[in-house]
Amino acid sequence: MNYQIKISRYPVAMRLGIFPSEQVRNRPVLFTIILDVKSDAKLAAEDLDRTIDYAAVAKTIDDLLIGKGIGLAETVADMVGATLLAQFPRVVGLSVEIHKISLPKQLTRGAEFSVKREFVRNGKA
């Protein structure tokens, strides 16, 4: 049996967007990550090595993206999904949702943009 770990609306300061004005300075981008984790019968021992350290997941996302400039949220979702699957072997699938809350001027009337991607080990869903 598997279980899920959810990291909700985790902020990362980066430059996300294809317009030149979006690449000028870092802005917060929010990530919601849902990890499908392979269960370990010995999990009751409360050994962090038998589960997923969500602080390590957050650090992985930070190391991958903080301060970076990337044009498309879809590219970011693919990068995050592939990296998390590669670095956390207990993860059998995951969902990456990106919330871009700082939009170009023409879209600033309360709008929020999000992209969601689903991943499974051995290929993208």
C-alpha positions as protocol buffer text, in pm:
chain_id: "A"
residue {
  index: 1
  type: MET
  ca { x: 0 y: 0 z: 0 }
}
residue {
  index: 2
  type: ASN
  ca { x: 123 y: 349 z: -83 }
}
residue {
  index: 3
  type: TYR
  ca { x: 60 y: 677 z: 94 }
}
residue {
  index: 4
  type: GLN
  ca { x: 81 y: 1044 z: -6 }
}
residue {
  index: 5
  type: ILE
  ca { x: 279 y: 1340 z: 116 }
}
residue {
  index: 6
  type: LYS
  ca { x: 154 y: 1684 z: 14 }
}
residue {
  index: 7
  type: ILE
  ca { x: 355 y: 2005 z: 21 }
}
residue {
  index: 8
  type: SER
  ca { x: 109 y: 2287 z: -42 }
}
residue {
  index: 9
  type: ARG
  ca { x: 181 y: 2630 z: -193 }
}
residue {
  index: 10
  type: TYR
  ca { x: 554 y: 2617 z: -122 }
}
residue {
  index: 11
  type: PRO
  ca { x: 707 y: 2953 z: -233 }
}
residue {
  index: 12
  type: VAL
  ca { x: 1014 y: 2975 z: -455 }
}
residue {
  index: 13
  type: ALA
  ca { x: 1166 y: 3307 z: -569 }
}
residue {
  index: 14
  type: MET
  ca { x: 1240 y: 3280 z: -940 }
}
residue {
  index: 15
  type: ARG
  ca { x: 1183 y: 3450 z: -1274 }
}
residue {
  index: 16
  type: LEU
  ca { x: 901 y: 3275 z: -1461 }
}
residue {
  index: 17
  type: GLY
  ca { x: 757 y: 3402 z: -1786 }
}
residue {
  index: 18
  type: ILE
  ca { x: 829 y: 3466 z: -2151 }
}
residue {
  index: 19
  type: PHE
  ca { x: 784 y: 3844 z: -2143 }
}
residue {
  index: 20
  type: PRO
  ca { x: 1100 y: 4049 z: -2081 }
}
residue {
  index: 21
  type: SER
  ca { x: 931 y: 4224 z: -1787 }
}
residue {
  index: 22
  type: GLU
  ca { x: 886 y: 3884 z: -1617 }
}
residue {
  index: 23
  type: GLN
  ca { x: 1258 y: 3811 z: -1633 }
}
residue {
  index: 24
  type: VAL
  ca { x: 1375 y: 4132 z: -1463 }
}
residue {
  index: 25
  type: ARG
  ca { x: 1344 y: 4023 z: -1099 }
}
residue {
  index: 26
  type: ASN
  ca { x: 1260 y: 3719 z: -889 }
}
residue {
  index: 27
  type: ARG
  ca { x: 898 y: 3681 z: -789 }
}
residue {
  index: 28
  type: PRO
  ca { x: 730 y: 3418 z: -571 }
}
residue {
  index: 29
  type: VAL
  ca { x: 598 y: 3113 z: -753 }
}
residue {
  index: 30
  type: LEU
  ca { x: 397 y: 2867 z: -543 }
}
residue {
  index: 31
  type: PHE
  ca { x: 435 y: 2491 z: -577 }
}
residue {
  index: 32
  type: THR
  ca { x: 195 y: 2221 z: -463 }
}
residue {
  index: 33
  type: ILE
  ca { x: 360 y: 1880 z: -476 }
}
residue {
  index: 34
  type: ILE
  ca { x: 179 y: 1553 z: -404 }
}
residue {
  index: 35
  type: LEU
  ca { x: 413 y: 1256 z: -371 }
}
residue {
  index: 36
  type: ASP
  ca { x: 287 y: 898 z: -401 }
}
residue {
  index: 37
  type: VAL
  ca { x: 526 y: 707 z: -177 }
}
residue {
  index: 38
  type: LYS
  ca { x: 595 y: 334 z: -167 }
}
residue {
  index: 39
  type: SER
  ca { x: 500 y: 210 z: 177 }
}
residue {
  index: 40
  type: ASP
  ca { x: 753 y: 43 z: 406 }
}
residue {
  index: 41
  type: ALA
  ca { x: 624 y: -216 z: 653 }
}
residue {
  index: 42
  type: LYS
  ca { x: 878 y: -90 z: 907 }
}
residue {
  index: 43
  type: LEU
  ca { x: 754 y: 270 z: 890 }
}
residue {
  index: 44
  type: ALA
  ca { x: 615 y: 238 z: 1240 }
}
residue {
  index: 45
  type: ALA
  ca { x: 975 y: 255 z: 1365 }
}
residue {
  index: 46
  type: GLU
  ca { x: 962 y: 626 z: 1279 }
}
residue {
  index: 47
  type: ASP
  ca { x: 1282 y: 609 z: 1079 }
}
residue {
  index: 48
  type: LEU
  ca { x: 1310 y: 900 z: 834 }
}
residue {
  index: 49
  type: ASP
  ca { x: 1518 y: 681 z: 601 }
}
residue {
  index: 50
  type: ARG
  ca { x: 1204 y: 469 z: 542 }
}
residue {
  index: 51
  type: THR
  ca { x: 991 y: 757 z: 415 }
}
residue {
  index: 52
  type: ILE
  ca { x: 1037 y: 1089 z: 235 }
}
residue {
  index: 53
  type: ASP
  ca { x: 1199 y: 1381 z: 411 }
}
residue {
  index: 54
  type: TYR
  ca { x: 978 y: 1666 z: 290 }
}
residue {
  index: 55
  type: ALA
  ca { x: 1244 y: 1918 z: 393 }
}
residue {
  index: 56
  type: ALA
  ca { x: 1478 y: 1742 z: 146 }
}
residue {
  index: 57
  type: VAL
  ca { x: 1208 y: 1770 z: -122 }
}
residue {
  index: 58
  type: ALA
  ca { x: 1178 y: 2144 z: -57 }
}
residue {
  index: 59
  type: LYS
  ca { x: 1557 y: 2185 z: -68 }
}
residue {
  index: 60
  type: THR
  ca { x: 1570 y: 1996 z: -398 }
}
residue {
  index: 61
  type: ILE
  ca { x: 1313 y: 2235 z: -547 }
}
residue {
  index: 62
  type: ASP
  ca { x: 1502 y: 2536 z: -408 }
}
residue {
  index: 63
  type: ASP
  ca { x: 1836 y: 2414 z: -546 }
}
residue {
  index: 64
  type: LEU
  ca { x: 1678 y: 2354 z: -886 }
}
residue {
  index: 65
  type: LEU
  ca { x: 1490 y: 2685 z: -922 }
}
residue {
  index: 66
  type: ILE
  ca { x: 1579 y: 2969 z: -683 }
}
residue {
  index: 67
  type: GLY
  ca { x: 1700 y: 3266 z: -881 }
}
residue {
  index: 68
  type: LYS
  ca { x: 1660 y: 3090 z: -1217 }
}
residue {
  index: 69
  type: GLY
  ca { x: 1488 y: 3243 z: -1518 }
}
residue {
  index: 70
  type: ILE
  ca { x: 1264 y: 3003 z: -1713 }
}
residue {
  index: 71
  type: GLY
  ca { x: 1006 y: 3093 z: -1977 }
}
residue {
  index: 72
  type: LEU
  ca { x: 726 y: 2841 z: -1939 }
}
residue {
  index: 73
  type: ALA
  ca { x: 561 y: 2695 z: -1630 }
}
residue {
  index: 74
  type: GLU
  ca { x: 524 y: 2369 z: -1822 }
}
residue {
  index: 75
  type: THR
  ca { x: 903 y: 2348 z: -1848 }
}
residue {
  index: 76
  type: VAL
  ca { x: 937 y: 2409 z: -1475 }
}
residue {
  index: 77
  type: ALA
  ca { x: 681 y: 2136 z: -1396 }
}
residue {
  index: 78
  type: ASP
  ca { x: 872 y: 1888 z: -1613 }
}
residue {
  index: 79
  type: MET
  ca { x: 1202 y: 1981 z: -1448 }
}
residue {
  index: 80
  type: VAL
  ca { x: 1062 y: 1943 z: -1097 }
}
residue {
  index: 81
  type: GLY
  ca { x: 886 y: 1614 z: -1171 }
}
residue {
  index: 82
  type: ALA
  ca { x: 1187 y: 1452 z: -1336 }
}
residue {
  index: 83
  type: THR
  ca { x: 1424 y: 1571 z: -1063 }
}
residue {
  index: 84
  type: LEU
  ca { x: 1208 y: 1449 z: -775 }
}
residue {
  index: 85
  type: LEU
  ca { x: 1159 y: 1107 z: -935 }
}
residue {
  index: 86
  type: ALA
  ca { x: 1534 y: 1077 z: -990 }
}
residue {
  index: 87
  type: GLN
  ca { x: 1634 y: 1183 z: -638 }
}
residue {
  index: 88
  type: PHE
  ca { x: 1369 y: 1005 z: -431 }
}
residue {
  index: 89
  type: PRO
  ca { x: 1346 y: 634 z: -523 }
}
residue {
  index: 90
  type: ARG
  ca { x: 1055 y: 569 z: -283 }
}
residue {
  index: 91
  type: VAL
  ca { x: 838 y: 808 z: -489 }
}
residue {
  index: 92
  type: VAL
  ca { x: 633 y: 601 z: -735 }
}
residue {
  index: 93
  type: GLY
  ca { x: 436 y: 894 z: -875 }
}
residue {
  index: 94
  type: LEU
  ca { x: 380 y: 1262 z: -815 }
}
residue {
  index: 95
  type: SER
  ca { x: 182 y: 1567 z: -909 }
}
residue {
  index: 96
  type: VAL
  ca { x: 339 y: 1910 z: -961 }
}
residue {
  index: 97
  type: GLU
  ca { x: 114 y: 2214 z: -961 }
}
residue {
  index: 98
  type: ILE
  ca { x: 261 y: 2560 z: -1017 }
}
residue {
  index: 99
  type: HIS
  ca { x: 78 y: 2877 z: -917 }
}
residue {
  index: 100
  type: LYS
  ca { x: 210 y: 3191 z: -1080 }
}
residue {
  index: 101
  type: ILE
  ca { x: 67 y: 3475 z: -874 }
}
residue {
  index: 102
  type: SER
  ca { x: 256 y: 3764 z: -1032 }
}
residue {
  index: 103
  type: LEU
  ca { x: 119 y: 3801 z: -1383 }
}
residue {
  index: 104
  type: PRO
  ca { x: 186 y: 4051 z: -1664 }
}
residue {
  index: 105
  type: LYS
  ca { x: -1 y: 4382 z: -1632 }
}
residue {
  index: 106
  type: GLN
  ca { x: -279 y: 4287 z: -1873 }
}
residue {
  index: 107
  type: LEU
  ca { x: -378 y: 3992 z: -1649 }
}
residue {
  index: 108
  type: THR
  ca { x: -352 y: 4142 z: -1301 }
}
residue {
  index: 109
  type: ARG
  ca { x: -721 y: 4175 z: -1212 }
}
residue {
  index: 110
  type: GLY
  ca { x: -720 y: 3902 z: -948 }
}
residue {
  index: 111
  type: ALA
  ca { x: -598 y: 3635 z: -1187 }
}
residue {
  index: 112
  type: GLU
  ca { x: -372 y: 3346 z: -1097 }
}
residue {
  index: 113
  type: PHE
  ca { x: -218 y: 3107 z: -1348 }
}
residue {
  index: 114
  type: SER
  ca { x: -149 y: 2744 z: -1270 }
}
residue {
  index: 115
  type: VAL
  ca { x: -12 y: 2439 z: -1449 }
}
residue {
  index: 116
  type: LYS
  ca { x: -46 y: 2084 z: -1321 }
}
residue {
  index: 117
  type: ARG
  ca { x: 150 y: 1779 z: -1436 }
}
residue {
  index: 118
  type: GLU
  ca { x: 124 y: 1417 z: -1322 }
}
residue {
  index: 119
  type: PHE
  ca { x: 427 y: 1184 z: -1322 }
}
residue {
  index: 120
  type: VAL
  ca { x: 478 y: 814 z: -1265 }
}
residue {
  index: 121
  type: ARG
  ca { x: 804 y: 627 z: -1227 }
}
residue {
  index: 122
  type: ASN
  ca { x: 926 y: 505 z: -1570 }
}
residue {
  index: 123
  type: GLY
  ca { x: 747 y: 776 z: -1765 }
}
residue {
  index: 124
  type: LYS
  ca { x: 523 y: 1079 z: -1753 }
}
residue {
  index: 125
  type: ALA
  ca { x: 150 y: 1016 z: -1708 }
}
